[in-house]
Amino acid sequence: MSRIFLTLSFLALVLIGINLVLGFAIGPLHEAARRYVEAQRALQRVQVAAQVDRQERERAEEAVQQASGDYRPIRARYGLHMLVGIAAALVAVLVNSISITYFVGTSRWCREVIEAYGLSDEFLRRSQRLKRRAFAWAVSAMLLVVLLVALGGASDPAANLSSGDAFVFWHRIVAIITFLFMAWSFWAQLGLITANHSVIEEVMLEVHRVQEATAAATERASSE
């Protein structure tokens, strides 16, 4: 489990890091989008005007083409950033979900084994303490991903042209925080998974001890 979690955590961090770089390399998206929209609106005003000068129409069409030529490459970089961001968010949530599922399953296993073999409740308490700490890290990381995605959507000029650029700064700050927090969270969860595995090994040793004692008692009773 530790190796699988480490591999998936590394993949999530690589995707988040790559997308962080892509985000900073987009360029003046909102400025280009505004120029493109304004050029289109100017062309529409010229087209619906009662009397339109031919040269004025040509200038408006050239302005739209120029604005479109400036906007499309930036929009393409933003589209790549958005797609990689979706993949990074899904992988990050998946990794944290795996951690939660692991602790839910192992905690239930510990409870059932302890009750079946009459072992000390200390094993269960230790496992539950580790689970609570892992849950705190995992849930916090997933909430941070949700916040990051929400800010990314709010900064999209296609959805929020008038004030989307106001969210860009915060989107970038939260992206950096998310990368750093996610790395620390994965490291902390990896340590908790390792510690929980040690608890499971101790439980298994106790189970083997009880089984051996039961077998020995059964053998003695049969020999008598």
GIBELWO-V790652 format. One record per pair of residues at least 12 apart in sequence whose ideal C-beta (glycine too) atoms are under 6 Angstrom apart, sorted by the first residue. I is the first residue (numbers start at 0). J is the second residue. D is the distance in Angstrom with one decimal. If there is no record, write none. Layout:
i:I j:J d:D
i:I j:J d:D
//
This chain:
i:0 j:192 d:6.0
i:1 j:192 d:5.6
i:1 j:193 d:5.6
i:4 j:189 d:5.9
i:4 j:192 d:5.9
i:7 j:94 d:4.7
i:8 j:94 d:5.5
i:8 j:185 d:3.9
i:11 j:90 d:4.5
i:11 j:91 d:4.6
i:11 j:94 d:5.1
i:12 j:182 d:5.7
i:14 j:86 d:5.8
i:14 j:87 d:3.7
i:14 j:90 d:5.7
i:15 j:87 d:4.7
i:15 j:178 d:5.0
i:18 j:83 d:4.4
i:18 j:84 d:4.9
i:18 j:87 d:5.1
i:19 j:174 d:5.4
i:19 j:178 d:5.9
i:21 j:80 d:4.4
i:21 j:83 d:6.0
i:22 j:80 d:5.2
i:25 j:76 d:4.8
i:25 j:77 d:5.2
i:25 j:80 d:6.0
i:26 j:73 d:4.6
i:28 j:73 d:5.2
i:28 j:77 d:5.5
i:29 j:156 d:5.0
i:29 j:163 d:5.9
i:29 j:164 d:4.0
i:31 j:69 d:5.1
i:31 j:70 d:4.2
i:31 j:73 d:5.0
i:32 j:156 d:4.0
i:34 j:66 d:4.6
i:35 j:66 d:4.1
i:35 j:67 d:5.9
i:35 j:70 d:4.2
i:38 j:62 d:4.4
i:38 j:63 d:4.5
i:38 j:66 d:4.1
i:39 j:63 d:5.8
i:41 j:59 d:5.3
i:42 j:59 d:4.2
i:42 j:63 d:5.2
i:45 j:59 d:4.6
i:88 j:144 d:5.2
i:88 j:148 d:5.6
i:91 j:144 d:5.3
i:92 j:141 d:5.5
i:95 j:137 d:4.0
i:95 j:140 d:5.2
i:95 j:141 d:5.2
i:98 j:133 d:5.6
i:98 j:137 d:4.9
i:98 j:188 d:4.9
i:99 j:137 d:5.2
i:102 j:130 d:4.0
i:102 j:133 d:5.1
i:105 j:195 d:5.9
i:106 j:126 d:5.2
i:106 j:127 d:5.9
i:106 j:130 d:5.1
i:109 j:122 d:5.8
i:109 j:123 d:5.1
i:109 j:126 d:4.7
i:110 j:123 d:5.6
i:112 j:202 d:5.8
i:116 j:206 d:5.5
i:116 j:209 d:4.9
i:118 j:205 d:5.2
i:122 j:198 d:5.9
i:122 j:202 d:5.2
i:125 j:198 d:5.2
i:126 j:195 d:6.0
i:126 j:198 d:5.2
i:129 j:191 d:5.0
i:129 j:194 d:5.6
i:129 j:195 d:4.8
i:132 j:191 d:5.7
i:133 j:188 d:5.3
i:133 j:191 d:4.6
i:136 j:184 d:4.5
i:136 j:187 d:5.1
i:136 j:188 d:5.3
i:140 j:181 d:5.5
i:140 j:184 d:4.5
i:143 j:177 d:5.1
i:143 j:180 d:5.9
i:146 j:173 d:6.0
i:147 j:173 d:5.0
i:147 j:174 d:5.9
i:147 j:177 d:5.0
i:150 j:166 d:5.4
i:150 j:169 d:5.6
i:150 j:170 d:4.1
i:150 j:173 d:5.7
i:151 j:170 d:5.5
i:153 j:166 d:4.3
i:154 j:166 d:3.9
i:154 j:167 d:4.8
i:154 j:170 d:4.9
//
